Amino acid sequence: MPSVPELDAALGWLTQEVGLTDVAATQIIDYLGGALAAFGMLPTRQALAMERFFDESGGTQLIIHAPLGSRINKAWGLALRKRFCRSFNFELQAAASEDAIVLSLSTSHSFPLEDVSRFLHSATARDVLVQALLDAPLFPVRWRWNATTALALPRFSGGAKTAPQIQRMRSEDLLATVFPDQVACLENIVGERRIPDHPLVAQTLHDCLHEAMDVDGFLDVLRGLEAGTTTMTCRDLVAPSPLAAEILAAKPYAFLDDAPLEERRTQAVQQRRYADPQHPDDLGRLDPAAVAAVREEAWPQVRNADEMHEALTGLGIVTDAEAHTNPGWVAWLAALAAEGRATRAICHAPNGHETTALWITAERLPQLHALHPMATLDPSITTPAEYAQIAWTPEDALVDLLRARLTGLGPTTAADLAVAFAIKPSAIDAVLIHLEVEGYVMRGLFDDPQHRSPFSAHGCADEPVETAGSASEARLGRDRWPESRGRMPDLSDQQWCERHLLARIHRYTIGRLRREIEPVAPRDWLRFACHWQHLTPSTRMRGPDALAGVLTQLEGYEAPAGAWESDLLPARIADYEPAWLDALCQSGRVLWTRLRAPATSTNDAAAPTRAGPVRATPIVLLSRRERATWAGCVAALEMDANALSSRARKVADYLAARGASFFDELRDATGLLETELEDALGELVAQGVVNADSFTGLRALMVPASKRPRPGAPRRMRRGLLGIADAGRWSLIVRQPPPNLPLPAWGGEQRLARNDSRAATSTHPASSVHPASSVQPVSSVQQASAVHPVPPTRPAAPDPSHIEHIARTLLRRYGVVCWRVLEREAAWLPRWRDLLRVLQRLEARGEIRGGRFIAGMSGEQFALPEAIGLLRQLRQRPPDGEWVCVGGADPLNLVGILIAGPRVPSLVSARILYRDGVPIATLVADEITLLETLAPDEESRARQILRRPASLREAPLPTA
């Protein structure tokens, strides 16, 4: 299997040498990496690959990966199909593409996979291909074309063009005259069809063999396989490899038989949506309830002695522990023993010191004697004559008994089977591999490490109780693998399961998860989302403790700074107080910042770029611990120093040299007036350069200068502190620079060394800057007068753990996510392609649910398990006329995206009014637009709600 360094090296080569984008390179790595892990090689023209796996119908799919072109593959596929039909007397389905051949086999096809490359010989393959193409649709089409070209069939009759169906009938009549065996009844044909010496037939065969197909190239491939210059790697897989997806989804033009698309056996193949190149054999997480249900169904239910005999014959053996843990079994087994139909055998374990007691029927006694010649029978019974005549070898006896035993068990291990049979584990391993080659069993990691053994799976009293937590934690297959990644587990780590039982477990797992919820209309989902995000009057939260939960749900959401305390937070918390947010920021639990750097102007290098007002600056509220996670999503952009004004650059230089500082320290050090310093800080905030310990600083910068408290004026009772002096310390937002690029220079001065006293104050938990000692001096060539904007660099590959955290956050925010729901999210979030891989992996683990939750939405959808219950309840609840008003910057502003209607801009002043999930009115640019016809009293109520602030807004049912 490919290791992590190999995957990284391949990704680097594709991006640097070939020049592919990161998205394209990642797709290629995932596609070919999974194939390399499955086969240990990649198919080429001289090194072919073959795989076989089982589908949901119980048959097998045989795929030859041969990048030889469709002309050679069609010839090979037709000849192989004919050879299989002659060998097994079964008309199978086949298809061929440019890179692969698929043969859909039934349950009657059993053979060593390596023999397929020897099914055809170069000396006789051409004759087999000729007989095969006579049955293919290719021959009659080419025949009709040649007959029409040779004027053997009239194109016109009576001055009118011959109808196509008449032309086809006349073509068949001509073929019956020239080549009677081609259209003759198959019951009257013995052996191969005799090909007449006729120019039209010869031309048709030549066109089929040398134009539609390449018979010479096909024969060369067979000669290479015979000589050893062309190799064939054969693998029996438990699931189709990534290379198999294309041929399994082939269209009718690739079919080599007449079966229509809806009747193809390839439709029964269940492909995995997510595949890890380093862990291709991880079959995913199975539902514990499905495993338990299949185990219960597979274990026989006995009601009398006759059924006990039948169950014992079907299971091969029954241990003493199983007999005592199943009610009534001991009595029925004793009755069978009294009649001479069964006996209790005492077998010696491989160590020679312990014994194992087994129950077995008289018909299977020869098999037991082949395995344990020294076994003691109690009572001693006689084998029926017809069964005593069969000579069993130990290997054959163990294969037959193990085959029978596995029909009554779910996932089990070789160690448990070895204990049950009192046989060495190595002998059990060899038989299990033999059964795997036959396709009877599959290996994998289907159950948790504490899965119940065969002795206690059916009610043993001493079986430890399995907790839900241990099952959920141990269900991940890769967590049970050895520490060396990419290595297949040892046989002792593997579990084995009979193929049909495993297929039933998968069906139960998928069926239960998909049936948990039916798709709901977008309006019903929006009703759910309003409840989920606490926007309805009945679900709005109260108290300071609720703020942390709301901020966790809105973590990473980018909204204008003015929208947070005017719409987003008051709409979700009924009694919201600004002091609560300040307390969270000052404690270091939450910070506010701008992640996306503003765009700079490159038209005029001498003209500085000014950011917009602070109120419109896109701000995110984050947990301090997750700041690096979200910052890693934004491409590293270095802003030119001249993008700032001289005052702002002066403040930034001081913060870079001295570190986090209070407002009065900045005022005294820079010599700026308080209003000038406020304007400079506002510019730095808008540029995403600085932030403060508390939200008070940002709140103060959003207040117009005319409404700010004057210095020395007495404070009045107000909601939250508006003075910028109460903001705490201001500090630079440290952004990780791109590799091999220096840190930005905010001015022409050299960095000043930090005083020890300053270093002591840098340990405040809310500070978000590095110590000044980590700021490197800027060389003299990086002067502020020399304006050279640093171009954006390609962002590094995101950390998978960071993407997983973001995916979980989006699930907490919306409950149900799909690509349309996330359209209001920031553009710098991970691509939907990356999020989709993480969501699929979480679904495979069983942590979230995948399915169709919102009707009319294309693409895949995923939901939290707890969201499904609420969504189901709201779907069943009739509309109650509940009104909900949200701001334009709210994440539920989905008008024109998920809900029909004109789009509402993401502005602080814009608002939307919903009724039962349907927008009925909007407020944009101080103008109210009614989207539905309302009664006069309803219209008046709607206008009042839209114009009221969120802190005072309530939306009860309108009354007449």
CORDA-V693216 format. One record per residue. SS is DSSP state (H for helix, E for strand, C for the rest). OMEGA is omega as a letter, one per 30 degrees, with the letter a starting at -180 (none if undefined). Layout:
SS_OMEGA, SS_OMEGA
//
This chain:
C_a, C_l, C_a, H_l, H_l, H_l, H_l, H_l, H_l, H_l, H_l, H_l, H_a, H_a, H_a, H_a, H_a, H_l, C_l, C_l, C_a, H_a, H_a, H_l, H_l, H_l, H_a, H_l, H_a, H_a, H_a, H_l, H_l, H_l, H_l, H_l, H_a, H_a, H_a, C_l, C_l, C_a, C_l, C_a, C_l, C_l, E_a, E_a, E_l, E_l, E_l, E_l, E_a, E_l, C_a, C_a, C_a, C_l, C_l, E_l, E_l, E_a, E_l, E_l, E_a, C_l, C_a, C_a, C_a, H_a, H_l, H_a, H_l, H_l, H_l, H_a, H_l, H_a, H_l, H_l, H_l, H_a, H_l, H_a, H_l, H_a, H_a, H_l, C_a, C_l, C_a, C_l, E_a, E_l, E_a, E_l, C_a, C_a, C_a, E_l, E_l, E_l, E_a, E_a, E_l, C_l, C_a, C_a, C_l, C_a, C_l, C_a, H_a, H_a, H_a, H_a, H_l, H_l, C_a, C_l, C_a, C_a, C_a, C_a, H_a, H_l, H_l, H_a, H_l, H_l, H_a, H_a, H_l, H_l, H_a, C_l, H_a, H_a, H_a, H_l, H_l, H_l, H_a, H_l, H_a, H_l, H_l, H_l, H_l, C_a, C_l, C_l, C_a, C_l, C_a, E_l, E_a, C_l, C_l, E_l, E_a, C_a, C_a, H_a, H_l, H_l, H_a, H_l, H_l, H_l, H_l, H_l, H_l, H_l, H_l, H_l, H_a, H_a, C_a, H_a, H_a, H_a, H_a, C_l, C_a, H_l, H_a, H_a, C_l, C_a, C_a, C_l, C_l, C_a, C_a, C_l, C_a, C_a, H_l, H_l, H_l, H_l, H_l, H_l, H_l, H_l, H_a, H_a, H_a, H_l, H_l, H_l, C_l, C_a, H_l, H_l, H_l, H_l, H_l, H_l, H_l, H_l, H_l, H_l, H_l, H_a, H_a, C_l, C_l, C_a, E_l, E_l, E_a, E_l, E_l, E_a, C_l, C_l, C_a, C_l, C_l, C_a, C_a, H_a, H_a, H_a, H_l, H_l, C_a, C_a, C_a, H_a, H_l, H_a, E_l, C_l, C_a, C_a, C_a, C_a, H_a, H_l, H_a, C_l, H_l, H_l, H_a, H_a, C_l, C_a, C_l, C_l, C_a, C_l, C_l, C_a, C_a, C_a, C_a, C_a, C_l, C_a, C_l, C_a, C_l, C_a, C_l, H_l, H_l, H_l, H_a, H_a, H_a, H_l, H_a, H_l, H_a, H_a, C_a, C_l, C_a, C_l, C_l, C_a, H_l, H_l, H_l, H_l, H_l, H_l, H_l, H_l, H_a, H_a, H_a, C_l, C_l, E_a, E_l, H_a, H_l, H_l, H_a, H_a, H_l, C_a, C_l, C_a, H_a, H_a, H_a, H_l, H_l, H_l, H_l, H_l, H_l, H_l, C_a, C_a, C_l, E_a, E_l, E_a, E_l, E_a, E_l, E_l, C_a, C_a, C_l, C_a, C_a, C_l, E_l, E_a, E_a, E_l, E_a, E_a, E_l, H_a, H_a, H_a, H_l, H_l, H_l, H_l, H_l, H_l, H_a, C_a, C_a, C_a, C_l, E_a, E_l, E_g, C_l, C_a, C_a, C_l, C_l, C_a, H_a, H_l, H_a, H_a, C_a, C_l, C_a, C_l, C_l, H_a, H_a, H_l, H_a, H_l, H_a, H_l, H_a, H_l, H_l, H_a, H_a, H_l, C_a, C_a, C_l, C_l, C_l, E_a, E_l, H_l, H_l, H_l, H_l, H_l, H_a, H_a, H_a, C_a, C_l, C_l, H_a, H_l, H_l, H_l, H_a, H_a, H_l, H_l, H_l, H_l, H_l, H_l, H_l, H_a, C_a, C_l, E_l, E_l, E_l, E_l, C_a, C_a, C_a, C_a, C_a, C_a, C_a, C_a, C_l, C_a, C_a, C_a, C_a, C_l, C_l, C_a, C_a, C_l, C_l, C_a, C_a, C_a, C_a, H_a, H_a, H_l, H_a, H_a, H_a, H_a, C_a, C_a, C_a, H_l, H_a, H_a, C_l, C_a, C_a, C_a, C_l, C_a, C_l, C_l, C_l, C_l, H_l, H_l, H_a, C_l, E_a, E_a, E_l, E_a, H_a, H_l, H_l, H_l, H_l, H_l, H_l, H_l, H_l, H_a, H_a, H_a, H_a, H_a, H_a, H_a, H_a, C_a, C_l, C_a, C_l, E_l, C_l, H_l, H_l, H_l, H_l, H_l, H_l, H_a, H_l, H_l, H_a, H_a, C_l, C_l, C_l, C_a, C_a, C_a, C_l, C_a, E_a, C_l, C_a, C_a, H_a, H_a, H_a, H_l, H_l, H_l, H_l, H_l, H_a, C_a, C_l, C_l, C_a, C_a, E_l, E_a, H_a, H_a, H_a, H_a, H_l, H_a, H_a, H_a, H_l, H_l, H_a, H_a, E_a, C_a, C_a, C_l, C_l, H_a, H_l, H_l, H_l, H_a, H_l, H_a, H_a, H_l, C_a, C_l, C_a, E_l, E_l, E_a, E_l, C_a, C_a, C_l, C_l, C_l, C_l, C_a, C_l, C_a, C_a, C_a, C_a, C_a, C_l, C_l, C_l, C_l, C_l, C_l, C_a, H_a, H_a, H_a, C_l, E_a, E_l, E_l, E_a, E_l, E_a, H_a, H_a, H_a, H_a, H_l, H_a, H_l, H_l, C_l, C_a, C_l, C_a, C_l, C_l, C_a, C_l, C_a, H_a, H_l, H_l, C_l, C_a, H_l, H_l, H_l, H_l, H_l, H_a, H_l, H_a, H_l, H_l, H_a, H_a, H_a, C_a, C_a, E_l, E_a, H_a, H_l, H_l, H_a, H_a, H_a, H_a, H_a, C_l, C_l, C_a, H_l, H_l, H_l, H_l, H_l, H_l, H_l, H_l, H_l, H_l, H_l, H_l, H_l, C_a, C_a, C_a, E_l, E_a, E_a, C_a, C_l, C_a, H_a, H_l, H_l, H_a, H_a, H_l, H_l, C_l, C_a, H_a, H_a, H_l, C_l, C_a, C_l, C_l, C_a, C_l, C_l, C_l, C_l, C_a, C_a, C_l, C_l, C_a, C_a, C_a, H_l, H_l, H_a, H_a, C_a, E_l, E_a, E_l, E_l, C_a, C_l, C_l, C_a, C_l, C_l, C_l, C_l, C_a, C_l, C_a, C_l, C_l, C_l, C_a, C_a, C_l, C_l, C_l, C_l, C_a, C_l, C_l, H_l, H_l, H_a, H_a, H_a, H_a, C_a, C_l, C_a, C_a, C_a, C_a, C_l, C_l, C_l, C_a, H_l, H_l, H_l, C_a, C_l, C_l, C_a, C_a, C_a, C_a, C_l, C_a, C_a, C_l, C_a, C_l, C_a, C_l, C_a, C_l, C_l, C_l, C_a, C_l, C_l, C_a, C_l, C_l, H_l, H_l, H_l, H_l, H_l, H_l, H_l, H_l, H_l, H_l, H_l, H_l, H_a, H_a, H_a, C_l, E_a, E_l, C_a, C_l, C_a, H_a, H_a, H_l, H_a, C_a, C_a, C_a, C_l, C_l, C_l, C_l, H_l, H_l, H_l, H_a, H_l, H_l, H_a, H_l, H_l, H_l, H_l, H_l, H_l, H_a, C_a, C_l, E_a, E_l, E_a, E_l, C_a, C_a, E_a, C_l, C_l, C_l, C_l, C_a, C_a, E_a, E_a, E_l, E_l, H_a, H_l, H_a, H_l, H_l, H_l, H_l, H_l, H_a, H_l, H_a, H_a, C_a, C_l, C_a, C_l, C_a, C_a, E_l, E_l, E_l, E_l, E_l, C_l, C_a, C_l, C_l, C_l, C_a, C_l, E_a, C_l, C_l, C_a, E_a, C_l, C_l, C_a, C_l, C_a, C_a, C_a, C_a, C_a, C_a, C_l, E_l, E_l, E_l, E_l, E_a, C_l, C_a, E_l, E_a, E_l, E_l, E_l, E_a, E_l, C_l, C_l, E_a, E_l, E_l, E_l, C_l, C_l, C_a, C_l, C_a, H_a, H_l, H_l, H_l, H_l, H_l, H_l, H_l, H_a, H_a, H_a, H_l, C_l, C_a, C_a, C_l, C_a, C_l, C_a, C_l, C_l, C_l, C_l, C_a, C_none
//
